[in-house]
Amino acid sequence: VQQAGCGKFALRALSQCLAKEFQPLGIHVAHIIIDGIVGAPRSSSSMSQREQESDLGDDSLDPDALAQTYWNLHIQDRTSWTQEIDVRSSNYRYF
């Protein structure tokens, strides 16, 4: 567990260094943390709407909402780029 934490911190540090290096060249570098389970796409199965809603579960992330987060990052104005996004379910429980 400790090794995984160190590796993730290294990725975060790398993204910060790359962002500082390449932002003047117009390259947007961001670090996205997906803290949770991404649910199955709602339209990819033949399940009923009720089954799809219950399959997503309380703690799963909606893949369409996650995709929207990435899109918003992509279309950000260059004068206020985000360097890090931490995405988790609204039902996330801290224990």
C-alpha positions in Angstrom: 0.0 0.0 0.0 2.8 2.4 0.8 4.5 1.8 -2.5 1.3 2.5 -4.4 0.9 5.8 -2.5 4.5 6.8 -3.3 4.0 6.0 -7.0 0.8 8.0 -7.2 2.5 11.0 -5.5 5.3 10.7 -8.1 2.7 10.9 -10.9 1.2 14.0 -9.4 4.6 15.6 -9.0 5.4 14.7 -12.6 2.2 16.2 -13.9 2.9 19.4 -12.0 6.4 19.7 -13.5 5.1 18.9 -17.0 2.4 21.5 -16.6 4.9 24.2 -15.7 7.2 23.2 -18.5 4.7 23.0 -21.3 2.0 25.5 -20.4 3.9 28.4 -22.1 3.8 26.3 -25.3 0.0 26.0 -25.1 0.0 22.4 -23.9 -2.4 21.7 -21.1 -1.3 19.0 -18.6 -3.6 17.8 -15.9 -3.7 15.1 -13.2 -7.1 13.4 -12.8 -7.8 11.3 -9.8 -10.7 9.0 -10.2 -11.5 7.9 -6.6 -14.2 5.2 -7.1 -15.7 2.6 -9.4 -16.8 3.7 -12.8 -20.2 2.3 -13.6 -21.1 0.6 -16.9 -22.4 2.8 -19.7 -26.1 3.1 -19.4 -26.8 2.7 -23.1 -24.5 -0.3 -23.7 -26.8 -3.0 -22.4 -30.3 -4.3 -23.0 -31.2 -3.9 -19.3 -34.3 -1.9 -18.3 -33.9 1.6 -16.9 -34.6 0.4 -13.4 -32.0 -2.3 -13.6 -29.5 0.2 -15.0 -30.1 2.6 -12.1 -29.7 -0.1 -9.5 -26.6 -1.5 -11.2 -24.9 1.8 -10.9 -25.1 1.7 -7.2 -24.7 4.4 -4.6 -20.9 4.8 -4.8 -20.3 4.2 -8.5 -19.4 7.1 -10.8 -21.6 7.7 -13.8 -19.4 7.3 -16.9 -21.3 10.1 -18.8 -20.7 12.5 -15.9 -17.0 11.5 -15.8 -16.8 12.1 -19.6 -18.3 15.5 -19.1 -15.7 16.3 -16.5 -12.9 15.5 -19.0 -14.7 17.5 -21.7 -14.9 20.6 -19.4 -11.2 20.2 -18.8 -10.5 20.1 -22.5 -12.5 23.2 -23.3 -11.1 25.4 -20.4 -10.0 28.8 -21.2 -6.2 29.0 -21.5 -6.1 31.8 -18.9 -7.3 29.5 -16.1 -6.3 26.0 -16.7 -6.9 23.4 -14.0 -3.9 21.3 -13.1 -5.6 18.7 -10.9 -9.1 17.2 -10.6 -10.2 14.8 -7.9 -13.4 13.0 -8.9 -15.5 10.9 -6.5 -19.1 10.0 -6.0 -21.3 12.4 -4.0 -22.1 9.4 -1.8 -18.4 8.9 -1.0 -17.8 7.9 2.7 -14.7 8.8 4.5 -13.7 6.0 7.0 
